[in-house]
Amino acid sequence: MVDGKEVYISFNRWEDTIRHSFVSHLSAEFQRKGVSVFASEDSASDDRFAEESDAAIAKARVSVVIFSENFASSKGCLNEFLKVSKCRRSKGLVVVPVFYGLTNSIVKKHCLELKKMYPDDKVDEWRNALWDIADLRGGHVSSHKRSDSELVEKIVADVRQKLDRRGRIGVYSRLTKIEYLLCKQPGCIIRSLGIWGMAGIGKTTLARAAYDQLSRDFEASCFIEDFDREFQEKGFFGLLEKQLGVNPQVTRLSILLKTLRSKRILLVLDDVRKPLGATSFLCEFDWLGPGSLIIVTSQDKQVLVQCQVNEIYKVQGLNKHESLQLFSRCAFGKDVPDQNLLELSMKFVDYANGNPLALSICGKNLKGKTPLDMKSVVLELKRHLSDKIFVKLKSSYDALSVSEKEIFLDIVFTFRGANVDNVMQSLAGCGFFPRVGIEALVDKSFVTVSENRVQVNNLIYDVGLKIINDQSDEIGMCYRFVDASNSQSLIEHKEIRESEQGYEDVKAINLDTSNLPFKGHIAFQHMYNLRYLTIYSSINPTKDPDLFLPGDPQFLPPELRLLHWTCYPLHSFPQNFGVQYLVELNMPCSKLKKLWGGTKNLEVLKRITLSCSVQLLNVDELQYSPNIEKIDLKGCLELQSFPDTGQLQHLRIVDLSTCKKIKSFPKVPPSIRKLHLQGTGIRDLSSLNHSSESQRLTRKLENVSSSNQDHRKQVLKLKDSSHLGSLPDIVIFESLEVLDFSGCSELEDIQGFPQNLKRLYLAKTAIKEVPSSLCHHISKLVKLDMENCERLRDLPMGMSNMKYLAVLKLSGCSNLENIKELPRNLKELYLAGTAVKEFPSTLLETLSEVVLLDLENCKKLQGLPTGMSKLEFLVTLKLSGCSKLEIIVDLPLNLIELYLAGTAIRELPPSIGDLALLDTLDLKNCNRLRHLPMEMHNLNPLKVLDLSNCMK
């Protein structure tokens, strides 16, 4: 019997030249890459070999068929090709054709001559098989332009991808990255690699694939599964004896180590959870010979760091295509589900989030089920995590320390998707060391920090929720209440609420009131240890929740760190509300008129959000919160004043947008980095210059630690502040990057600008000219928006100095007539609705990189300059509504969209046929247009052609 091989190489075995050179090299390269291959070099043609080859083809997953110069001279070769073709059709064998020294057409020519060579009944079958294989897409052709070694590499890479798609999905692409990390390390040293990732992500599968591929290159190799258990049971000598065949008679360590140091060894330690055993076993690699390779897999990155591996590869989840393929194979036995099951399958794929273990378990659970049953499984999975998945992931949770478990459950319960700095502040308020704890959870693959937010994988999140719910099965053991399911007793039963039993241990409540099947009362007596309270409605966030505080409550838990209550129903907080531990107060759309009145200990408070609390009158208490960082009061329409914040040295963000009754802003602390005042009633900002430390207003920005660069941006927004008529000298605010004065309709002049300004919004202001300081001193400006500045008449000289300006918006500047100079690196230019009469040809050179040019509704524009074809990057040209535009001489060759609706053109230039990329041409309401040029037939990509109301 022949053992099953992954690849069968079919060729003319009697053709010695190809057998001893090309095929030999191809077989060796397959083996070097860990791919088992059948390619007999025995020239015998007896029946025994024919049987073996037939069996090998039937068991192979891929067959490489080599058409060489004399392939048709052997009946045995033709019979093999016939067998391969049959297996392709009946069993789905993947076939890779290779044309070595000839082409597809020559193969077909040989097919036509078979009848002359073999007056045999099988000729028709042979011919059909040859045509079938030769016509397959993706074949490889030898060429005098590249060597055989290059051809071999391409064939092997192609076959490995095909094996990957049909076998261990996603392995090949990841192995390629591992090979790169190993190639970075010199072969003469002891190389090492760590493979890191969450449970079930495929670390062992990937390590095993690397081991299979590389082990042939080493004198000795071993793969130690479940290393911690193996090392604990067998110890150093026991493992060496079992895994490397070390002679147990050798009792002297020095002799043993000397023997091992003379060998190149491949060593894989799989699923290492505790670094002590692994580091003890490896002994800093002291017993391994030069050229050896160590691979360690672990869910904990710090284990790999302590094992001193040279490189660490983080295993990413499968992509959507790979995930669907694996799920479909496990559920339906094929790579792609039927169309009627595709949407349902994608729900499982989205849930598993690229985790191969979850995909395979979910898929196998669906085998033999009807579509209706599958829908039930999806709904069940959303409510109850699969036991097999839970057991696998729960074992990782059990290995966490007590504080890591608490931090993890708090993140799952309260902080998923939250800003990492905010999370750390809240956790620190509970006595944790959050930076250490979160870093440990990241290293152990429980959470990730992306774009400065704490994220939790779907599966890990469900594990956390199940653990929380399991803890909540008995009221006496309940620490966290989530949703209506386990919060009902908290609200529904008065006798339970009024007793102390169990509730003193409650740490968190996260209540979505939209799921409550009733209206209820809630009170917090006896919840002395409640840290996080969140009450909201997911269905209608601004609707009052069907939840009431009985009477006039005199009690809110004194240990609260985070209080988030959307649509809080009372006009003020209880007078005795202890806020000494409160880190964050988040109450959008509340009915508050005031906070608590009087002086409170607000030392710990970092953030307060009362946005859209339309009855709120004042927040004077906030001046006694020395460590506050963010105040969000946008949409508080009745708010009449803002407290003095000059002494709040940590305040970074203030949002008073649309607080129309705010007439002035107090002294600004030097720590401010975002100030939103749009839509307020502020008339001047003289207070910005009154701060004794105003020159340091944004310099502290440099010290802000954040992975999201947008958090470092200094922003001043006064959009729609229609009463604002003057500004202080804002040059002193050196780090300001964004200034927004759009809609400040009385603002006529700005004296100067900060040097680091990148975006400036002046739309709908009363400005008459572009400040010359912008052109000569503000070198970093990227975007300038002056749309609908109706008093603007001219652009200044020196615009070409603005070398970074990419977007210039002047649309709606109805009195702008002349454009003499423009920045050289513009990407987008908006001039719609201006009074420009001509577009000077001298500007074309400065617009060499423009992508979009908008000249719509320029009623005085009579023509475009010659040389427009020089704008090789222009893809969108808008000229609709230019009612005096009669002639277009030439057009940019790479245009994709051309809008000419409502123009006076009589004909299109013949060069329109050269626009090979044009897909949209709008000619509606072109009343003078008489005909289209013949060259229009060349516009193959054209998808939209609008000729409506072209009457002539």
N, C-alpha and C positions, 0 to 999 in steps of 0.2 A: 504493500500500500504506500501511496505517496502522501506525506504530510501536507496539509493545506498551506500554500504560500500566498502572500498578498498579491504578488505580481507574476504574471507569466509572460516571458519574452518569446514571441513566435517569429522565426526567421528561417532561412534556408540553411540548415546545418551542414550541408555539403559544400557551402561556399566558404572555403578556409579563410580567405582574406578578411571577411567581415566577422567570422566566428572568433578569430584569435585577436582581433584588434577592437573594433567598435563595440561588439556585443560584450566582450570580456571587460572593457572599461565601464560599460553601462551597468553590468552586473555588480562590479566592484563598488561603484558609486552608490547603487541602491543599498548594498549591504553596509556601506560606511554610514549611510543616513538612517540605518536601523530598519530598512524595509526588506522583508524576506522575499526572495525571488527564485523562480524556477526557470533555468535556461540551460538545458542539457547541451554539453559540448561533445557528446558521444555521437559519432557519425553512423552508428549502426542503425538499421532500419527494420529490425525484427518486430514481431507482433507485440512483444513485451513492452518495448519502448512506446509503441503506439497507444497501448492501454494506459501506460503511466502518464503520457502527455494528455490524453483525453481526461483522465481523472484530475490532473493538475489544473487544466483549463476550467473544469467544472467547479473546482474549489477556489480558484483565484477570484480576487475582487476587481483587478485591473489587468488587462492584457495589452502589452506593447507589441504591435504588429509592424515588423520592419520590411518594407518593400525595398529590396536591393536589386542590383542590375540583373541577376540571374534567378530571381525568386520563382519565376514560372517554370524553371527547368527541373523542379523536383515535385513529384506527385505527393510526397510526404508533406512538403511545405504547403501545397495547395489544400491538402486534406486538413492540416492544422488550421489554416485560415478559414476553411469552411466550418470547422468545429467552433472557432471563436465567434464567427458571425451568428451561428445558431444560438450559442449561449448568450450573445448580446440581446437577441430577440426574445429568448424564452426566459432567461434568468436575470436580465438586467446587467450583464457583465459590461463594465466600462472599458471601452477600446480606445487606445491612443495610436493612431497611424503615424509612422515615421517613413519619410521618403528619403532613402540614403543613396545618393548618386543618380537619382531620377526624379521625375515629377509626376503629378497626378495624371496628366494627359498621357504620359508614356505607359503608366500602369494600365490605363484603359485601352491603349493600343495593344498591349500584350494580351488583354482579355479577348480582343477580337481575333487574335491569332491562335488561341488555345485549340480551336477545332482542327487546325492544321497539325498541331503538335501531338494532340491526343484524340484519336477517334474513339472517344469514350463517352458512355452515357452520363458521366458526372460533369462533363464540361459545362453544361448550363448551370448546374449548382455552383461550380467553382466561379464561373463568370459573375453570377449574381452576388456571391459572397464578396468577391474582390471589389465590385462596384459599390457594394454596401459599405465596406470598410474605407475604401479610398475617398468616398464622398463625405465622410464624417468631418465635421468642423473641428478646428483646433489642432490639425495635424502639424508635425514638425518636418521641416525640409532642410537637408544639408546644403551648404553653400560654400563656394571657394572663398567667400568673404569672412568666414569664421571657422575656427578650428573644431575638431571633433569634441574636444573637451568642453567647449562652450555649448555645443549641441547636447552633450550628455547632461550638463548642468540644467539646461532648460527642460529636458525631458523629465529628469528626476524631480525637479521642482513642481512641474505640472502634475505628475503622478501623485506626489505627496499631497498636493492640494485636493486632488480627487479622492484619495484615500481618506483624507481628513473629513471631506464632506460625507463620505459613506461610512466612516468608522468613528473615531474619537473626534467629535465635532468641535472645531475651534482650537484643536491642539496644534496644528501645523503653524498657524500664524504666530502663536505664542512661543512655540519652539524656536522660530526664527529670531525672536527678540532675545531669547535665552542664549542662542548661539552668538548673537552680537555681544552680549555682556561677557561671555566667556572669551571671545576673541580679543576683547580689550585687555585681557590679562596675559602676560608672557607665558608661553608654554613651559619654560624651564623652571617656573616656581610652582608652589602648591596653590592651585587655583581653588576658589571657593565661591559659592553662590547661595543666597537665601531666597526661598520662594515663600511669599507672604500673602495672606488673604483670609477672608472670613470663612467660617465653616461651610462646607459644601460647594465651594467656589471652583474646585478642581485642582487643588495643589498636588494631591497624591497622583492623580491621573497625569498631570503634566510632568511631575518628577519621574514617574514610571516610564513615560514616553521618552524623556531625555536619557534615562538609564538604558532603555532598550537600544537607543540610537548610538550611544557613546561607549557602551561596555566593551565592544569588540576592540577598541583601541587601547585597552588597559590589560596589564598582566593579571590583575585580580580585581574583582568587583563584588559589591554586596549592597543590597537594598534592605534596610532594617525598618520594617513597618512597626508602627506604635512604639517608637523608640523608648519612651519613658518606662513603659511596662517591661519591655525586653531587657533594658539595662538594669532595672531593679531586680528582676528575677535571675539574670545570668551574670551580671557584672562584666568587667572589662575582658577577662580571659574567656569567659563563657561565650560572649558575643564574637570574639575573634575566632574561637574554635568553630562555632556554628556557621558564621558568615564567611570567613576567609579560609577555612580549612587549616587553621594553625594546629600544629602537632601538640596535643595536650601533654605529651611527655616533656616538652620544653618548659621548665619551671623557672629558669633564670630570665628575669625581665630583660636584662641587657642583651642576651642572645636573641630573644624574640624581637626586640625593637630593631636590632641590627639587620635581621632577616627582612623585616617589613620595610625598612628604609631603602632597601635595594630594589623595591618594586614600585611601579606606577600603579596606583590603586584608585578605583572609582568607588566612592563611599557616599551613600544616600541615607540620611537620618530623617525619617518621615514622622510628621506630627509631633514635633518636640514642643512640650508645654512648659517644662521647667528647665531653666538654663543650666542648673547645677550639674545634672547628670551628663548633659551633652558636652559642656566645657570640660568636665572631668574625663570623659571618654576621649575627646579630641586632644586634650593636653597641648593646646596651642599647635596642633598638627605636627608635634615633634616626632611621631613615629611613622610618618608618611614620607615616601620618597619623592624627589623632584618630579614634576610633571603629573602628580596625583591631582585628583579633583574631588572636592567635597561639596555635596548639595544638602542643604538643610531646609525642611519645610516647617512652617509654624504659623499659627494664627496671630501670634504676638511678635511684633516687629522687634521689641527689646530683646527677645530670646536670640534673634539673629544677630543683633548688635553685640550681645555678650558672647556669642560664638565667634565673633570677629571675622565674619564672612566679608569678602572683598566687595561684592556687589549684592544688592537686594532687588529682586524682581517682584513687583506687586501684581498679582493675578487680577485682571479686570473681569467682570462678568461677560457673558456671551452677548453679542449684539442681537438686535431684534430678529434678523434673518437666521442666525445660528440658533437662537432660542426657539424660534418656530420650528426649525428643522428637527431639533432634539425632541421637543415636545411631541411633534407629529409622529416621529418615529416610535416613541414610547407608547403613544396613545393609539395610533392607527396603522403602524407598521410600514409607513412610507414617509418620504421627506417633506411632502407638502400635503396639508389636509384638503379634503374636498371643499369646493367653494361654499357650500351651505354650512360648513363647520369652521370657516376661516375666522369670522368675527368672534365666535365663541372661543376658539383657540387663542386668539390674541388677548382675551381677558386673562387667561392663565399665564400667558407670556408676560403681560404687564405686571401681574401679581408677583411672579417669580423674580422679576427684576434681574434677569441674566444669571441666576444661580442654577447651575446644572443639576444639583441634588434635588432642588424643589421642582424643577421642570420634569425630571425623570419620575419622581414620585407622583406628581400630579398627573402626568401622562399615563403611567401604569394604572393608576386608580380609575381611569376612564375606559380601560380596555373592555370592549363588549357592551358598553352602555349606549343607550339610545340618546339622540340629541336632547330629548326632554329630561332624561336623567342627568345629562351633562350640565344642563342649566341649574338643576338642583344642587349639583356638586359645587358649581361656582358660588351660589348663594351660601351654601354651607361653609365654603372655604373663607368667605368674608367674615363669617361669624365665629368659626372655630378652626384654628390652625391644625393642619394634619399632625397626628400624633408622631409619625415618623420624623417629620421635619422638626417638630418641637423637641423631641428627645435629643436629636443631634445638636441643635443649637443651644438647648438648655444646659447641656454639659459644659459648654463654654462659659455660660453665665455663672454656673456654680463655682468655676475656678476664680472668679473675681473676688477681690477683697470686699469687706463689708462696706466701706465708704464708696468703692467703685460701683457696687450694686445699687446703693442709694442714689448716687449721682445719675447712673444710667436710668433708673426707674423715674427719677424726676424729669430727666430729659424726654423720655418717652411720653410721660404723662402731661407735661406742661410746656416743654421748651423745644419741641421738634420744629425745625425751621426758623428758630429765633436767632437774633444777632448774638454771636458768641461772646462779645464783651458784656452784653446785658445778662446773658445766662450766668457768666462767671460772677458778676456782681450779686445776683440773687442767691446763687449757691454759697458764695462767701458769707452772705448774711445769715446763712443757716449753720455756719461753723465748719463748712467743708474747705478743703484746699482745692478749688475748682481747676486751676491751671494744671496742676499735677494730675487730678482725676480725669479731666477731659483728654489730656495728652495720652494717658494710659488707655482710655477707651478707644481713642483713635488707633493707637499702636496695636490694640487687640481686636481691631476690625469691628467694633460695636457701633461707632459713630464716625462720621467724617465731617470735616469743616470745609465747606465750599462757599466761595464768595462771602466769606465772613459770617456764614450761618451754619448752625449745627444741624446736620442732616442724619436721618436714621433710615437704613434700608427697610423696605416693606416687610421682609421676613423677620428681621431683628425687631422691628417695631411691634409686630404681632406677637412675637415671643414675650416682649416686655408687657404688653397688654394682658396676655394670658397669665403671666406671673402675678400681675396686679389683681386680676379677677380671681385667681386661685386664692390669693391672700384675703380676698373680700368675701369668701364663701360664708364665713361665720362673722357675725357682727362684732364679736369680741376681738377678732383678729384683723379687722378691716383698717387699713392705713390710708387708702386712696379710693375715693368714690369717683367713678367715671360714668357719665351719661345717666339716663333715667333707669337703666336696668338695675344697678346696685345703689342708686341714690333714692329710690322710691321710699324706702323705709325712713330715710332722713327727712322727707318732706311730708309723707302721708300720715304717719302715726304720731299723734300728739304725745301719747304716753311714753313713746320711745324718745322723742325729742326732749322731753322734760326730765328724762332720767340721765344719769351720768354714765351708765354702763356702756363701755366700748368707745364712746365718742371722744374721750380724752386722748385716744391714740390716733385719731384721724389727722393725717398730715396734709392731704390735698383733696380738693373737690374740683372736678371739671365737668360742668353740667350744661348740656345742650338742651335748653328748655323747649326747643321745637319738637323734641321727641317725647315730651311729657304727655301722658294720656289724660291729664287732669290739671286743674288749677290748684295750686297749693300754697301753703305758708312755709316759710323757712326761718329758722332761728339758729343762733350759733352758741347758745349757752353750752357750757361744758366742753367746747372744742378748743381747749386751751393750747393745744399744740398744732393747730392748723397753720400751715406755712403758705400754701398756695390756694387761692380761691378764684375760680374762673366761671362766670355765668354769662351765657350768650345764646343767641338763636342762629343756627346755621341756615335756616330757610329764609328768614327775613331779619338781617342783622340790625336794622334800625327800628324794628317793632318791639314794643314793650313786652318782655317775657311774661308768661302767665304764672308769675311767681311773686308773692307778696311778703313783705316783712310785717309781722303782726304788730299792730298798734304803732307805738313810737318806740322803736328798738333802742335799748340802752346798751347794747353789747355787740361789738364786733371782735373777733378773736385777737388777742394781744400779740400773738407771735407771727402775724402775717408778714410775709416778705413781698408777696406779689398779690395785688388785688385787681382783678380784671372783671368788671361788671358792666356789660353793655346795657344801656337804657336803665341805669340805676334809678329806682322809682321815687326816692325821697329828695327833699329840697336841701338837706344838709346831712352831714355825718353826725353820729352820736357824739355828744360832748366828751364823753369819757373814752372815745376811741383811741386806744394806744397805738401810736404810729412810730414808736421809737425804733422798730426793726424794719419798717416798711421801705423797700428798695424801689418798687415800681407801683404806681397808681395809674390804672388804665380804665377810664370810664367814658368812652365816647357816647354821645347822644343821651347823656344823663339829664335828669330833671333838677340837678343841683342849682341853687341860687348862690350859695356860698359854700365854703369848705367846712371848717369846724369852728372858726372864730377863735380869737385869742391866740396866745403863743403856744406852740407845740414843739416838742423835740423832733426836729426833722433832719438830724445829723446824717442819717443813712440814706435818705431819699435821693435817688439818682434821676428818675424819669417820671414825668406826669403827663398824661394825655387826657384832655377833657374836650376834645374836638366835637363840634356840633352840639354842645350843651347850650342850647339857645336861650335858656333862662339865667345863665350864669352872669352875676353882676360884678364880682371882684375876686381876686386871688391874692390878696395882699399878704397872706401867710407865707407865700413862697419866698419872700425876701429873707425868711429865717431858715432856709434850707441851704446851708453853705456848700454842700457837695453836689447839688443838683447839676445835671448835664444836659437835660432836654426838657423843654416846656412846649407842649403842643396845644394851642388854644384856637386853632383855625375854626372858623364858622361859629364862634361864640358871639352872636349878633348883638347881645345886650351888654357885653363886656365894655366898660367905660374907661378903664385905666389898667395900666400894667405896672407892677411894683418896681421899685428901684433895684436893679440887678447889678449895680456897679461893684458890689462886694462879692458877687457870686463868681469866684475865680475859676470855677470848673464848668461854667455854663458854655455849651458849645452850639446848641441848636435852639432857636426860638422861632415858632411859627404862629403868626398872628393874622394869617391870610383871611380876608373878608370880615375882619372885626371892624366894622364900619364906624363904630363909635369911639375907637381909639384915635385920638387927635395928635398925640405926641409919644415919642419914645424916650425913655430915661437914659441915663448914663450907661454906655455899653461896656461890659467887661472885656478885657483883652483876650479872653479865651474863645470868643465867638468865632465859629467857622461857617455857620449857615444862619442867615437872618431873612425870614420870609415876612414881608410887610405888604404884599400885594393886596389891593382891595381895601386897605384901611383908610381912615380919614386923616392920615398924617399930612401936614402941609409943608414941613421942613424937617431936615435931619441934622440940625445944628448940634444935637447931642453927640453925634458921632465924632465931632472934633473937640468936644469938651472933656473927653476922657484923658486923664493925665498920662495914661499908658496906651493911647490909641495907636502909637507907632508900632506897638507889639501886638496889634489886634489879631494877626493871624500867624505870627511866627511860631507859636506853640504847635502849629499844625505839623511841623517837621517831626515832632516827637510822638505823634499819634501812632500807635501800633495797630495796623489793620492790614489784612490781606486784600481788601477791596479798595482800590485806589480812589474810587468815587467818594469814599468816606473822608478822604483827605482834602477834598475840594472845598475851597472857600466860596460861599455863595451869598449874594445879596439880592433879594427879590423884592421889588416894589411894584410889580405888575398891577395895572388898573388902579393905581393910587391917583385918582383924577384930580385931587386937590394939591398934589405936590408940585410946587413951582420952582423950587431951588434946591440945590444940593451943596453939601460942604465939599471941601477939597478931599476927594477920596484917593488921591495919589498915594497918601501915606499908608493905605492898607495894602501893603506890598504883595501879599499872597492871594488876594482876591482873583479868582479865575472866572467866575460867572457873575455878570451884572445884568439884571433884567428890569428895565424901566418901561416895558411895553404898556401902552395904554395910559401913561402919565401925560394926559392931553395938554397940561399947562406947562410942561417942562420944555424950556426953550434952549437951554445951554448947559453944557457940562465943562467944567474948567480943566480937568485932567483925569488921567486914567492910571490905574495900577500897572506896573511894568509886566506882571505875569498874567495879565488878562487874556483869556482864551475865547470866551464867548460873550458877546455884547448884544443885548436886545433893546432896540430903541423904537420899535414899531408903534405907530399912532401917537408919536410925541409931536411937539411944536418946533422941533429942531429945524433950522433953516439951512444948515450946511454940515457936512461931515467934519468933525473937529480935526484940525491939521495935526494935533498931537498923536492921533491914531496912526497916521501915516509915517511919522518920523521917530516915534519913541516906543510904540507898542508892537514889538516884533513878533510876539507869540500868538497874536490873534488868529483864530481858526475860522470863526463864524461871526459875521456882522449882519444883523437883521434890522433894516430900516424901512420895512414895508409900510405903506400908507402914511408916510411923512409928507403931507400935502404941501408943506412950505419949502421943502427941499428943491433947489433949482439947479444945483451944479455939484460935481464931484471935484475935489481939490487935486492939484498936482501933487505928485508924490505917492499916489496909490500903488505904484509899482514896487515901492519899498516894503509892502506888506507881503513878504515872501511866503508866509505860512497860511495866508487867508485862502480857504478852500470853498467857502460858501458866502456869497454876497447876495442879499435879498433886498431889492429896491422896488418890487412890484407895488403898484398903487401910488407911487410918488408922481402924481399927475402933473406937476410943474417941472419935472426933471427933463431938460431938453438936450443937454450936451454931455457926452461922455468922451473925454479926451485921453484918459489913461486908466488902466485897470491893473490889478495885481497879476503877476505872471503865472502863478500856480493855481489859479481858480479851477475848481471842479464843477461847480454849479453857479450859474448866473441867472438871476430872476429880474427881468425888466418889464414884466407884463403891466399894461395900463399906464406906462410912462408917456412922456411927450417927445420922445426921441424921434428925429426926422430921418436920420441916417445912421448907419453902423459903419464907421470908418474902417477902411481896409488896413490901416496901420494898427488896429487892435487885434487883427487875426493872429499875429505872431505871439502876442501875450496870452492868447486863449488856446495855445497849442495843446493844453491838457484838459480842456473843458469837456465834461461828459454830458451836461444838460444845459441848454440855452432856451430860456423862456422869454419870448417877445410877444406873447398873446395880447390882443387888444391895444397894440400901439397904433392908434388911429392915424398918426402922421407919418408913419414909416412907409417909404416909397420903394425901397429896394434893399437887397443885400449885396455886399461887395463881392467882386470876383475873387476867387481863391478860397472859397468856403471848403473846397475839397481838401485843403491842407489841415483841416481840423479832424485828424485821424482818430481821435478818441471820442468824438461827439456821437452819442447814440440816440439822444432825444432832442428834437428841434420843434419848438412850439411857435407857430406863426398865426394861429387861428384868430380871426377878428381884426387882422391888419387890413382894413378895407381899402387902403390905397396901394397895397402891394400888388404889382402887376406882372413882374418878371422875376424869375429865378434863373440865374445863369448856370450855376453848378451847385452840387451838393456834396457833403461829406460822404465818403465811400462806405463808412461803417455804421451808417444810420440804421437804427432798429425801429424808431417811431418818428413819423413825420406828420405834423398837424397843420393843415392849410385851410381849415374850414372858414368860410366867410371872407376869403381874400378875393382880390380882383384879377387873379391870374387867368390868362387865356389858354395857356398850354403848359405842359410840363417839359422840362428839358430832356433831350434824348439820353442824357447821362443817368436818368432815373433807372434805366435798365442795368446799371453797374452796381446798384445797391444790393449786393448779394445777401445781406442780412435783414433787409427790411421786412417787418412782419405786420406793421400797422401804418396805413395811409388814410388820413381823414381829409376828404375833399367835399364834405357836405356844404350846401349853400354857396358853392362857387358858381355864381350865376353867369359868369362870362366864359367859363370853361367849355370849349367846343368839342374837343376830342382828346383821347389818350394816345400816347405814342406807341408804336409797334414794340418798342423795346420793353414794354411792360410784361411781355411774355416771359422775360428772363427772371421775373421776381418769383421764383419757386417757393421761398419761405413765407410769402405774403399770406397772412391769416385774416386780416381785417382790411377791407376796402369799402369806405363809406362814400357813396355818390348821391346820397339823398338830396333832393331839391337842387340838383344841377340841371336847371331847366333847359339849357341849350345843348 
